[in-house]
Amino acid sequence: MERIKAHVRSTFIPGVVSDIGLFSGLFTIPELKEYKEPVFAFSTDGVGTKMMIAESMGIFDTVGQCLVNHCVNDILTSGAKPLIFLDYVASAKLTPEKLENIVKGIAVACREVGCALIGGETAEMPGVYRKDRHDLVGAIFGIVEREKVIDGSRIAEGDVLLGLPSNGLHTNGYSLVRRAIKTARLKLNQYIEELDCTLGEELLKIHKCYFSQVYPIVQRFNLGGIAHITGGGLIDNIARLLPDNLCAKIDCCWPIPPIFKMVQEIESVSWPEMRKVFNLGVGKVLIVPFEETGKVREALGENHWVIGEICLREEGEEKVVFF
């Protein structure tokens, strides 16, 4: 437990006013006075059945990082920066070693974005979970200036969609992937030439955190919207931002990573269905005013693609159209 406490304390930032062990974590916001009208952002999520891959591989720190990064990316879509994180780990029987590795991963990701892990819960429920099965959930709290809130209300015809590359599957689509593994009788320790690594290594790649790349952008520019491409794939996560009179027309111009092509071929899933399940190599989509596109692209720096534009939506037309 002392090692776990050390991982947790390593995330503490100015504002943490309670140590480990109390019934609640306590936090103040020293920079609150710097905000004219602060808005708080909250989100909760889990790593889903990616946890089953971690269990099979005996590697747990990466899913801890995935959990934090997923939640950070969620509140980043509103323009918020993270302040506080809480975790929930449940299983039939939780060993100290597994718990430490999970918390270690959570702490690594929290430190990278300046977010404090100030509390959590561990639950052993042998009547609920099968042996060696775990559930991992996190909750995050962040802050954004009201005038900088991104909620899709500024999206307009002519806006440009910029896609940022994912790091593989991230944390969605794993149930279909596990079915494909079973169908093709693949092994997690099997080297796959197209992937240039073992299947297990590919599936445990860490969910990419976009905070360091995107947060400076939202501070400088008034983006129309940001989509985190998670459950629901490219289609649902872009559509949820758009008003009824607009649609996104997307050009599939980016290279689709081999893992998605493998799953599509093994399970004979149509590409329209794949777009509803997976990120297909695009983990974040920025919707940028046309006149700001050049400056935003220059500021992004890292690899990205122009993947589409916002257009007026015709009657009966889908909100997200691929061509």
Residue, then its C-alpha position, 0 to 999 in steps of 0.5 A: m500500500e505504501r507504494i500505491k500511496a507514493h504513486v498517488r502523492s506523485t500527482f498532487i498539485p497546488g490545490v490538494v489539501s487532503d492526504i490519502g486515507l480520508f473519507s473524501g479528497l479535498f481540493t481548492i482551486p488557487e487559480l480560480k480568481e484568474y477566471k472571469e466566469p469559470v465553468f466546471a467540466f465533468s466526465t466519467d468513463g471506463v476502458g471497457t473490454k480492453m481490460m480483458i486483453a490486459e488480464s490475458m497479457g498480465i499488463f495493467d499499467t497501460v490501461g490505467q493510462c488509457l483510462v485517464n487519457h480517455c477522460v482528459n480527451d472527453i473534457l478537452t472537447s469542451g475546451a477544459k483543462p483537467l484538475i482532479f481525477l478519481d478512479y474505481v477498480a473492481s474485481a472478484k479478488l484484487t491483488p496488491e500487485k495488480l492494483e499498484n500497476i493500475v494506479k501507477g499507470i493512472a498516476v503517470a497519465c495524471r502527471e503528464v497533464g497536471c491532474a491530481l488523483i485525489g481519491g477512488e474506490t477499490a471493490e472486491m465483489p466475488g459474487v459479481y465478477r468472475k475470477d481474474r476479471h476487473d472493471l476500471v472506471g474513472a471520473i474527471f473534473g476540469i475547468v474552462e472560461r465560459e467564453k472559451v467553452i466549445d459546445g458546437s454552437r459556433i459551427a458554421e457552413g464552410d468550417v474545415l474538419l481536421g483529423l488527428p491520428s489515433n494510436g490504434l484502437h484506443t479504448n473502443g471496439y474491443s468486443l468486436v476485436r475479441r470476436a475477430i481473434k476467436t474467429a481467426r484463432l489468433k494468439l495475443n503473443q503472435y507476431i503480426e507482420e502487418l502490425d510490426c508487433t505482436l497482436g497483444e502489443e497492438l491491442l494494449k497501445i495507450h489511448k493517445c492524450y491530445f491535451s498538450q497538442v490541442y489545449p494551446i489551440v483552444q486557448r488561441f482560437n475559437l473552434g466550432g467543435i471538437a469530437h473525441i472519436t470513441g464509442g460510436g466511431l467517426i459517424d456518431n461522435i461527429a454527428r452529435l456536435l452538428p445542428d440539424n441544418l448542417c452536415a459533415k462531408i468527409d474525405c477518407c484521405w488518411p491511411i487506415p491502420p492495419i489493425f482495422k483492416m484486419v478486423q474488417e476482413i476477418e469479420s466481413v464488416s462493412w465499412p459503413e459499419m466500421r465507421k460506426v464502431f471504430n476511430l479508423g485512425v482518427g482519434k480527434v476531430l477539430i472543426v475549425p472556421f475556414e479563415e482560421t484553418g491555416k493558422v490552426r494547422e501551423a499551430l498543430g504542427e504534428n501530423h494531421w489531415v484535412i478530412g472534410e468540411i461542414c456543408l448545408r444539409e439537404e432534406g433526408e441527408e445524413k449528418v455525416v457523409f463519406f465520399 
